[in-house]
Amino acid sequence: MKIEMKGINKAFGSNQVLKDAGFVLEDGEVHALMGENGAGKSTLMKILTGVYTRDAGTVIVDGSEVVYKSPQEAEKAGIVFIYQELNVLFDLTVEENLFMGKEITKKFGICDKKAMRKKAQEVMDKMGVNIPINAVMSDLSVGQQQMVEICKALMVDAKVLIMDEPTAALTQSETEGLFKLIKSLRKKGVSIVYISHRMEEIFELCDRITILRDGTYVGTEYIKDINMDDIVRMMIGREIGERYPKRENIKLGKEMLRVEGLTKGKTFKDVNFSVKAGEVLGVSGLMGAGRTEIMHAIFGNLPYESGKVFIEGNEVFIKNSREAISAGIGFITEDRKTEGLLLEKSISDNIVLANLGKSSKNSVMVKSKINDLVNKGIKEFRIKCFGPDHECNNLSGGNQQKVVFAKWVYTDPKILILDEPTRGVDIGAKKEIYNVINDLASKGVAIILVSSELPEVLGMSDRIMVVHEGKITGIIDASDADQEKVMTLATGGTL
């Protein structure tokens, strides 16, 4: 299937999101669509699939102009959009989610459970996904839920698959399985639009790349004819410099956090580590190793069975997030959609929520204080928005993450836990986040950086703690670390 989009315009109110945007997808190719957060990538694809109506422009599919009025209509034509935001029903099973609205029926409309179970298992096996089809979605990890979403798209005979940050929450083995499937689909003539901020994936997987900047078409190139610097320059209109900015004259202060013997059943056991003021402690390990659970325990979100937590040398007993904030801990969680933000609320509401003291006087909210704080956040973190009242639900993923950062940074934490802080964030915004991390560390904040991206951990950390099956298998200086050493520890080996 060949798709041409020409002269596409789209505005939301006074905000012009797309202006003369375009895109051409050839039959049977994997085509990268890249741009900064808020560049209009997802909006362009939502126009293609009937989620939004375009203000101007044409969409031509196999030589005929089309206007899909809904995603269901686009899907019937063979165009399926796998969204970055998970679209699952958490109280239902994997099988029920896979067949939602696509049930196989027998006579009188009765569901053919046997046929559905067989087809569901076939698709899961084809993807190499080892998840029980009777598992309830709420019991799965974010990565597993993402794999179910991808499998759901394969339940129909798709001619075009649009994948928006498909590997953001996947493990290395799940990512390898997805790449194998994409290459197989390409051989069968399926066209794939691949939206991702992970440069390594683009060069491994894609045939061509189209760049959008500020809602406008910049250009299309063959992957073989372009390099990473070229892509960055097209995306942001300037050189980005060093990918992982280095700190100068690093001075570590006193011990801010110490954890001794932290244990919770099989989730994690006998966890021991410490972080000093001004230090960035990277935390690596395979998905499901227990990294996130350890951080939630420290923050009071997950009760642990034994062990001790010390802040500035004093033992603390933190039972909930409110007590953690009072103790000087900030936590940017892995899942900004459900844990980091109130999506239906404004930027202002979200930033103020964690900063009531700075937004009030004598326990009374002060409008001028609120405006000063929120406008400062929008400016300092370069949040692309209409203003403080912009609903977070209508921000791009990267801009949502910037709101989360502003919210927590302004609490003035002594210790800041960052769990996958750059997931789904473009390379320009990543650099801004790295600069924030370095700035906070230079001011004496103790940083714990949990990341599945090994280059990020290696490039940003002073030391790296590796977790395997709930246990710390090693803590090594970043100067002595490389990908091989970290992966050896992450898979249970020793150095």
C-alpha positions in Angstrom: 0.0 0.0 0.0 1.4 3.4 -1.0 0.3 6.5 1.0 0.9 10.2 0.0 0.0 13.0 2.4 0.4 16.5 0.9 0.0 20.0 2.2 -1.5 18.9 5.5 -2.6 21.7 7.9 -4.1 21.3 11.3 -4.8 23.8 14.1 -6.2 23.4 17.6 -7.7 26.8 18.3 -5.0 29.3 17.7 -2.2 26.7 17.9 -1.0 25.7 14.4 0.2 22.1 14.9 0.8 21.2 11.3 1.6 23.6 8.4 2.1 22.2 4.9 3.2 18.8 6.4 3.7 15.9 4.1 4.7 12.2 4.1 5.1 9.5 1.5 5.1 5.8 2.4 6.1 3.3 -0.3 4.7 -0.2 -0.5 6.6 -2.7 1.7 9.0 -0.3 3.4 9.9 0.6 7.0 9.8 4.4 7.1 11.0 6.3 10.1 9.0 9.5 11.1 11.1 11.7 13.4 11.0 15.1 14.9 11.1 16.7 18.3 8.3 16.2 20.8 5.5 18.4 19.6 6.7 18.4 16.0 3.4 16.9 14.8 4.3 13.3 14.1 1.5 11.6 16.0 -1.0 14.3 14.8 -0.1 13.7 11.2 -0.7 9.9 11.7 -4.0 10.6 13.5 -5.1 12.6 10.5 -4.3 9.7 8.3 -6.3 7.3 10.4 -9.3 9.4 11.0 -8.8 10.4 14.6 -8.5 14.1 13.6 -9.9 15.9 10.5 -7.4 17.9 8.5 -8.0 21.6 7.9 -6.3 21.4 4.5 -4.3 19.0 2.3 -4.9 15.7 0.6 -4.4 12.0 1.6 -3.9 9.6 -1.4 -3.9 5.8 -0.8 -2.9 3.7 -3.8 -3.7 6.5 -6.2 -7.1 7.5 -4.8 -7.9 10.4 -2.5 -9.4 9.2 0.8 -10.9 10.7 3.9 -11.2 8.2 6.8 -13.8 9.3 9.3 -12.7 7.1 12.1 -9.8 4.7 13.1 -12.2 1.8 12.5 -12.7 2.9 8.9 -8.9 3.2 8.4 -8.5 -0.3 10.0 -11.0 -1.8 7.5 -8.8 -0.3 4.8 -5.8 -2.1 6.3 -4.2 0.8 8.2 -3.6 0.1 11.9 -2.2 2.6 14.4 -0.5 1.2 17.5 -0.5 4.2 19.9 2.2 5.2 22.3 -0.5 5.6 25.0 -1.7 2.1 25.9 -5.3 1.4 24.9 -6.1 -1.5 27.1 -8.8 -2.5 29.5 -6.9 -3.4 32.6 -9.6 -5.5 34.3 -9.9 -7.9 31.3 -7.7 -10.8 30.3 -5.1 -10.7 27.5 -7.4 -12.7 25.3 -10.4 -10.4 25.9 -8.3 -7.4 25.0 -7.0 -9.0 21.8 -10.6 -9.7 20.5 -12.3 -6.5 21.8 -14.8 -5.7 19.0 -13.4 -8.5 16.8 -14.9 -11.5 18.5 -15.1 -14.8 16.6 -18.7 -16.0 16.8 -20.6 -19.2 16.1 -24.3 -19.4 15.4 -26.6 -16.9 17.1 -23.7 -14.6 17.9 -22.2 -16.8 20.5 -18.4 -16.3 21.0 -16.3 -19.2 19.7 -14.0 -19.4 22.7 -12.0 -22.3 21.4 -11.3 -20.5 18.0 -10.4 -17.3 19.8 -8.1 -19.0 22.2 -6.3 -20.8 19.3 -5.9 -17.6 17.2 -4.7 -15.6 20.2 -2.1 -18.2 21.0 -0.9 -18.3 17.4 -0.4 -14.5 17.3 1.4 -14.6 20.7 3.7 -17.4 19.5 4.4 -15.6 16.3 5.6 -12.6 18.2 7.5 -14.8 20.6 5.5 -13.4 23.5 5.4 -15.6 26.6 2.4 -14.2 28.4 -0.6 -16.4 29.4 -3.6 -15.4 27.4 -5.8 -15.7 30.5 -3.6 -13.3 32.5 -5.4 -10.1 33.6 -3.9 -7.0 32.0 -3.5 -5.1 35.3 -1.1 -7.9 36.5 1.3 -7.4 33.6 4.3 -5.0 33.4 4.1 -2.0 31.1 6.4 -3.8 28.7 4.1 -6.8 28.6 1.0 -4.6 28.1 2.8 -3.0 25.1 3.5 -6.4 23.6 -0.2 -7.3 23.9 -1.1 -4.0 22.1 1.2 -4.9 19.2 -0.3 -8.4 19.1 -3.8 -6.9 19.0 -2.8 -4.9 15.8 -1.7 -8.2 14.2 -5.2 -9.7 14.7 -6.3 -7.9 11.6 -4.8 -8.3 8.1 -2.9 -5.0 8.2 -1.4 -3.6 5.1 0.1 -0.6 6.9 1.2 -0.6 10.6 1.9 2.7 12.4 4.1 2.2 15.5 4.5 5.1 17.9 7.5 4.5 20.2 6.8 0.7 20.2 10.0 -0.3 22.2 9.7 2.4 24.9 8.7 -0.1 27.5 10.1 -3.3 26.0 13.0 -5.5 27.3 15.9 -6.2 25.0 14.6 -9.7 24.1 11.1 -8.3 23.4 12.6 -5.6 21.2 14.6 -8.2 19.3 11.4 -10.2 18.8 9.6 -7.1 17.5 12.4 -6.3 15.1 12.3 -9.8 13.8 8.6 -9.5 13.2 8.9 -6.1 11.5 11.5 -7.5 9.1 9.2 -10.5 8.4 6.2 -8.3 7.7 8.3 -6.1 5.3 9.2 -9.2 3.3 5.4 -9.9 3.0 4.8 -6.4 1.6 3.4 -4.8 4.8 4.4 -1.1 5.0 5.4 0.2 8.4 5.6 3.8 9.8 8.1 3.7 12.6 8.0 6.6 15.1 10.9 6.5 17.6 13.4 8.7 19.3 15.9 5.9 19.5 18.5 6.6 16.8 20.1 3.1 17.0 16.7 1.5 16.1 16.2 3.8 13.1 19.5 2.9 11.6 19.0 -0.9 12.2 15.5 -1.1 11.0 14.4 1.6 8.6 14.7 2.1 4.8 13.9 5.9 4.7 13.3 8.7 7.2 11.1 11.7 7.1 11.7 14.7 9.4 9.1 17.1 10.8 10.1 20.3 12.6 7.5 22.6 14.3 4.7 20.9 12.3 6.4 21.4 8.9 7.9 18.9 6.5 11.7 19.2 6.5 12.8 16.4 4.2 13.0 12.7 3.4 16.2 10.8 3.1 17.4 7.2 2.6 18.9 5.8 5.8 22.0 4.7 4.0 22.7 8.3 2.9 22.4 10.0 6.3 24.0 9.9 9.7 22.9 10.7 13.2 24.3 14.3 13.2 22.4 15.0 9.9 19.1 13.8 11.5 19.6 15.9 14.6 20.4 19.0 12.6 17.2 18.4 10.5 15.1 17.8 13.6 16.2 20.8 15.7 17.8 23.1 13.2 21.1 23.2 14.9 24.0 21.1 16.1 23.4 19.4 19.5 27.0 18.9 20.5 28.0 16.1 22.9 25.2 13.6 23.4 25.9 13.1 27.1 27.1 16.4 28.6 30.0 16.0 31.0 30.2 17.8 34.4 33.2 19.8 35.2 35.0 19.7 38.6 32.8 17.0 40.2 32.7 17.3 43.9 30.8 14.7 45.9 29.5 15.7 49.3 28.3 13.8 52.3 26.3 10.6 52.1 22.6 11.5 51.5 21.0 8.1 51.2 22.0 4.7 52.5 20.0 1.5 52.2 20.9 -1.6 54.2 19.5 -5.1 53.7 16.3 -4.0 52.1 14.2 -7.1 51.4 10.7 -7.9 50.1 10.1 -11.6 49.4 11.2 -12.6 46.0 10.9 -9.1 44.6 14.2 -7.9 46.0 16.6 -9.2 48.7 19.4 -7.8 50.8 19.7 -4.6 48.8 22.7 -2.4 50.0 23.8 0.8 48.4 24.4 4.5 49.1 24.4 7.8 47.2 26.4 11.0 48.0 25.4 14.6 47.5 26.3 15.6 43.9 26.5 12.0 42.7 24.6 10.4 39.9 24.1 6.7 40.7 23.0 4.8 37.6 20.8 1.7 38.1 20.8 -0.9 35.3 19.3 -4.3 34.9 16.9 -6.2 32.7 13.2 -5.4 32.9 11.6 -7.2 35.8 14.9 -7.3 37.7 13.3 -5.3 40.6 14.9 -1.9 39.9 11.6 0.0 40.0 10.3 -1.9 43.0 13.4 -1.0 45.1 12.8 2.7 44.3 9.1 2.5 45.2 10.0 0.9 48.5 12.5 3.7 49.3 9.8 6.2 48.4 7.2 4.6 50.7 4.9 3.3 47.9 5.8 -0.4 48.5 6.1 -1.9 52.0 9.3 -3.9 52.6 9.7 -6.7 55.1 13.1 -5.9 56.5 16.1 -3.5 56.1 16.9 0.1 56.9 16.8 3.4 55.1 19.0 6.3 56.2 18.8 10.0 55.0 21.8 12.1 55.9 22.8 9.5 58.5 19.4 9.3 60.3 17.2 6.2 60.0 13.8 7.0 58.5 10.6 5.1 58.4 8.7 6.3 55.3 5.2 4.9 54.9 3.9 7.0 52.0 4.9 9.5 49.3 3.9 12.5 51.5 6.4 11.4 54.1 9.0 10.8 51.4 8.6 14.3 50.0 8.8 15.7 53.6 12.1 13.8 54.0 13.5 15.4 50.9 13.0 12.6 48.3 11.6 13.3 44.8 10.5 10.5 42.5 9.9 10.8 38.7 8.2 7.5 38.0 8.5 5.2 35.1 4.8 5.7 34.0 4.1 9.4 33.7 0.6 8.7 32.3 -0.8 7.0 35.4 1.7 7.9 38.2 3.4 11.1 37.2 0.6 13.3 36.0 -3.1 14.1 36.4 -3.6 14.1 32.7 -7.0 15.8 32.7 -5.6 18.7 34.8 -3.6 21.7 33.6 0.2 22.2 33.6 -0.5 24.7 36.5 -2.4 22.2 38.6 0.2 19.5 38.1 3.2 21.6 39.1 1.4 23.3 42.0 0.2 19.9 43.4 3.7 19.0 44.6 4.6 22.6 45.5 1.8 23.9 47.7 4.2 25.6 50.1 5.7 27.7 47.3 2.3 28.5 45.9 0.6 29.7 49.1 0.9 32.1 52.0 -0.5 31.2 55.5 -2.0 28.1 53.9 -3.9 30.2 51.3 -3.2 29.7 47.6 -1.8 32.9 46.1 -2.5 33.5 42.3 0.7 35.5 41.7 2.9 32.9 43.4 1.2 30.1 41.3 1.7 32.1 38.1 5.3 32.9 38.8 6.1 29.2 39.6 4.3 27.7 36.6 5.6 30.3 34.1 9.1 29.7 35.4 8.6 26.0 34.8 7.3 26.5 31.2 10.2 28.8 30.4 13.0 26.9 32.1 12.0 23.5 30.8 10.9 24.8 27.4 7.4 23.2 27.6 5.6 23.7 24.3 2.1 24.7 25.2 -0.7 27.3 25.0 0.1 28.4 28.5 -0.3 27.4 32.2 -3.9 26.2 31.6 -3.0 23.8 28.9 -4.3 20.3 29.8 -1.5 17.8 30.1 -3.6 15.3 28.2 -3.1 17.4 25.1 0.7 17.7 25.4 3.2 15.5 23.5 4.9 12.8 25.5 8.1 14.7 25.8 6.4 17.9 27.0 4.4 15.8 29.6 7.8 14.6 30.9 9.0 18.1 31.2 6.0 19.0 33.3 6.9 16.1 35.6 10.4 17.3 35.9 9.3 20.8 36.7 6.9 19.5 39.3 9.6 17.6 41.2 12.6 19.9 40.7 10.7 22.7 42.3 10.2 20.7 45.5 14.0 21.2 46.1 14.7 17.5 46.8 17.8 16.3 48.5 17.5 13.0 46.7 15.9 12.6 43.3 15.0 9.2 41.9 14.6 9.2 38.1 13.0 6.0 36.7 13.3 5.9 32.9 13.3 9.8 32.7 13.9 10.0 29.0 11.5 7.3 27.8 9.6 8.6 24.7 11.6 11.8 24.7 13.3 13.2 21.5 17.0 13.7 21.4 16.9 17.5 21.8 14.7 17.2 24.9 16.9 14.4 26.2 19.9 16.7 26.1 17.9 19.3 28.1 17.0 16.6 30.7 20.6 15.6 30.9 21.6 19.2 31.5 19.0 19.4 34.3 20.4 16.2 35.9 23.9 17.6 35.8 22.8 21.0 37.1 21.0 19.4 40.1 24.0 17.2 40.8 26.3 20.2 40.8 24.0 21.8 43.4 24.4 18.8 45.7 21.3 16.8 44.9 21.9 13.0 45.1 20.5 11.5 41.8 19.5 7.9 41.3 19.1 7.3 37.5 17.2 4.1 36.6 17.3 3.4 32.9 17.0 0.6 30.4 19.2 2.5 27.9 22.7 1.3 28.6 24.4 4.2 26.7 22.4 6.6 28.9 23.5 4.9 32.1 27.2 4.8 31.0 27.1 8.3 29.7 25.5 10.0 32.7 26.5 8.1 35.8 29.4 8.4 38.3 28.8 4.8 39.5 26.5 2.1 38.1 24.5 -0.3 40.3 23.4 -3.5 38.5 20.3 -5.5 39.6 19.6 -9.1 38.7 16.5 -10.9 40.0 16.1 -8.6 42.9 19.7 -8.7 44.0 22.6 -6.2 43.6 25.2 -8.1 41.5 27.7 -5.3 41.4 28.4 -1.5 41.8 31.1 -0.3 39.5 32.7 3.1 38.7 31.5 4.5 35.4 35.1 5.0 34.4 35.7 1.3 34.6 32.3 0.3 33.1 31.3 -0.7 29.6 28.3 -2.4 28.0 29.8 -5.9 28.3 30.5 -5.6 32.0 27.1 -4.2 32.8 25.3 -6.9 30.8 27.4 -9.6 32.4 26.2 -8.4 35.8 22.6 -7.8 34.6 22.4 -11.5 33.5 23.7 -12.8 36.8 27.3 -13.2 35.9 30.4 -12.0 37.8 33.3 -9.8 36.8 
